[in-house]
Structure formats: structure tokens, C-alpha cells
Amino acid sequence: MEPEGKRASLSDIAKEAGVDASTVSLVLNRKPLAERLRPETRRRIIEIAEKLRYRPSAAARSLRTGRSGMIGMVVGDIASLFYSELTATALANAERNGKRLIVSATEWSKEKELKALENLLAAGVDGIIFLPGSLSEEHPLFRTIRSERIPLVTFDRKLPGTPAVHCDYRRGFAEAVARLAARHRRIGYLGSRGEVSNKIPSFREACSACGCEGIVCEFEGDDFSNFKLEPALFLGDGAPKAWLVGAGEASIYLLNHLLRQGIGIPGEIELVGTSVPRIGELCTPSVSHVELDCSALMRAAFELLGGGEEREIFVPTGFRPLGSCR
């Protein structure tokens, strides 16, 4: 038995089993050559490793293989319900791939985003999933990532020489707008200014296909609560009576705002959100929404991390009509 406070090594196991350390490594690392050993030898090595409570050293493995077993993920705000779900699915994918996930939440600060990248590079991660849109091809950090061949996957934005995963909003927006266009000739869209995804082009394309007018209103930053929701925006002459909202929690905020103003949903105004968190289904009325598949997005991201090539994966969206539209 190992002395208290001393971590068992391959040599300790080899000494007790009467074999050399390379044989122990073959067995514990499940190398194909271990199959050539006698079954009783393999069984004895495993039993001794369990008795000594052997744990492999991540630092030693990193020196031996040149890989840390860690994936870094930079996200703006895990308090956001959509990004918390993305992070949860990323953790599950990391576990399935035998990796550890290091998550850096940056509060949408460009300075913090770049600092997070510096820290992940210093930690020696095997790859990075970068969700904000602040990294540019001109930045020295990007050049470092490219020169050191560190796999980098971006979200809804493509950088030269690196793979990217995208939400493809076209199908979900087409279905949502078609549903609203059956009753409305003017449809509004509320979204964040500077959006890097294809939400607004998808909205305009869907409106054009349905022969209705699409009206885009944008708010600054990512905090929808700062947007001035003037009553005339919804009740003025010619104001749209159907709205598609480009951010999940913003649609819940807007729903509650309109209800407090005494505006009936969906009787007076129909409302469709995008990437609405599950809590939106508990609202009264429940929020109809364009659905994003977080599991598929993170599966695609991990696939791209292992691909080592310049690819783009577009994950389609769908539409789920609930109580906030007719």
C-alpha cells in the first residue's frame, strides 16, 4: 500500500506486479499492444492500480503527448439563459470527448474577451470555442493561434483559415414570418445593433417571400431593457401588429412590457421570439419562438475542433408556435 500522502506512480504498480513500467502504461492506457499480454497479467496490474488508488498525472500526460486534455470556451454571459444552455451542452460534449472544459465569462467586454484568450493560451488548451464576435484577423492573438495551430471555432462569424459554426435562421424565420403574414402586411423586427448573425437578412428574405413589408428596429448593446419601448412603436398609425424579436430573453421582456401596457397578446399584437429559453414556455401566454438547437451547435463545434480544417457547419432552426401568436 502506498504511504499516506504519496501519490502512486507507474513504477510503484510495476514493482508490486513484477513487470516494468512500460507494461503498466500499456494496460492502464488501454493500448492495443496490451492485448498481447496474458489476461492474468493485465488483471493483476488493474487490481494493483485500484488498490494503490492510482490516478494518472495530467501534467505528465501533457508532457508525454503534447496535449493538455483541456478545451477553452469564451462566452459573453453565462447568466443569460441561452448562453448558459450552450455552456451546459458544451460541458456535456467535453465529457463525452474525454476533455475538460475551461469556461471564461466576459460580460461582453472586448478587453475581457481578449484577456480570456491570453489566459487560455497560457494554460495550453487543445482548442478554443469563441462565442463573442470581437476577435479580428488583424489581432496579434489571432495570429498566435494560427501560427501555433491551435484549433479555434468561432460562432456565427467566420475568420480566415479557421472553422465556424453558425445558426442558420432562414428556415425558422421563414416559417415564423409565413405564419404572421397570413394576417399582417407589415411585420416588425427588434434586434441588437451590430448583430453578426444572419438574423436580419433572414427576416428580410422571409418578408420578401411572403410579399409583406419588414420593418427593422435595433437597440444598442445586449441589454434590451435599455431600449425605449415607446407606445407609438406598437400602437401608432401604421405600426406593425406582429413582431419578431431577435433575442430570447428580450422577447420575454417585451411580452411582459406589452401586457403591463394593457396590450393584448396575441389579440392586439402577435409576438415571436428567437432562441427563447425554456422559461418562455411558462409565461402567460407562452412565447412562440424560432428554435435553436444548442446540442447540435455544440456537437458541431467539437466536431470542428477535431477536424483541423477550414469548414463551416450551419445548424438549421425551426419554428414553434405557442400562445403569443395566433
Stockholm file with secondary structure:
# STOCKHOLM 1.0

chainA/1-326         MEPEGKRASLSDIAKEAGVDASTVSLVLNRKPLAERLRPETRRRIIEIAEKLRYRPSAAARSLRTGRSGMIGMVVGDIASLFYSELTATALANAERNGKRLIVSATEWSKEKELKALENLLAAGVDGIIFLPGSLSEEHPLFRTIRSERIPLVTFDRKLPGTPAVHCDYRRGFAEAVARLAARHRRIGYLGSRGEVSNKIPSFREACSACGCEGIVCEFEGDDFSNFKLEPALFLGDGAPKAWLVGAGEASIYLLNHLLRQGIGIPGEIELVGTSVPRIGELCTPSVSHVELDCSALMRAAFELLGGGEEREIFVPTGFRPLGSCR
#=GR chainA/1-326 SS CCCTTCCCCHHHHHHHHTSCHHHHHHHHTTCGGGGGSCHHHHHHHHHHHHHTTCCCCHHHHHHHHSCCSEEEEEESCTTSHHHHHHHHHHHHHHHHTTCEEEEEECTTCHHHHHHHHHHHHHHTCSEEEECSSCCCTTSHHHHHHHHTTCCEEEESCCCTTSCEEEEECHHHHHHHHHHHHTTCSEEEEEEETTCCSSHHHHHHHHHHHHTCEEEEEEESSSCGGGSCCCHHHHHSTTCCSEEEESSHHHHHHHHHHHHHTTCCTTTTCEEEEESCCGGGGGSSSCCEEEECCHHHHHHHHHHHHHHCSCCEEEEECEEECCTTCC
#=GC SS_cons         CCCTTCCCCHHHHHHHHTSCHHHHHHHHTTCGGGGGSCHHHHHHHHHHHHHTTCCCCHHHHHHHHSCCSEEEEEESCTTSHHHHHHHHHHHHHHHHTTCEEEEEECTTCHHHHHHHHHHHHHHTCSEEEECSSCCCTTSHHHHHHHHTTCCEEEESCCCTTSCEEEEECHHHHHHHHHHHHTTCSEEEEEEETTCCSSHHHHHHHHHHHHTCEEEEEEESSSCGGGSCCCHHHHHSTTCCSEEEESSHHHHHHHHHHHHHTTCCTTTTCEEEEESCCGGGGGSSSCCEEEECCHHHHHHHHHHHHHHCSCCEEEEECEEECCTTCC
//
